[in-house]
Amino acid sequence: MVASTAIGAGHVFTVGPSFGLIGFTVLGLVLLACAVVTATKGRWGWLALGLLTAGLLWILGAIKPALPGSLWERLRSGRTHRPAN
């Protein structure tokens, strides 16, 4: 929604959606997705550290390889059950 208001002689002040709000929302969704990937890869330490660093370490946790036996590794390999010990 864009609103225009006349201010003085010939000046129009236009108010539109804030890019800051949109950018913050997109960043939040990306960090949330990275947190979910980090958790499914079994990287619980990275998930906890991400809470202390405003989610920045979740990006690294999502990039790192999955731990053996994690949900991410099982889904990627096609196994549905954990291996028996």
C-alpha positions, 0 to 999 in steps of 0.5 A: 500500500502506497500513500501520498500526502501533499506537503507544501507547494508542489511537494509530495511525500510518498510512504511505501513498504519498508525495505528494512521490514522486508529484508529483516523478514527474509533474513529471519526466514533464511536463518530459521531454515538454516536452524532446521537444517542444522538440527536435522543434521544432528548438529546440536552444539551448532544449534545452541551456539547459533542462539548465542550469535543471533543465528549466524552459526546456523548458516555454518551448521547447515553447510557442514556435513550431516552426522552419521545416524542423523535424520538428514543423513538417513533421509539422504541415504534412503534409510528410514530406521537407525542402524542397530548397534 
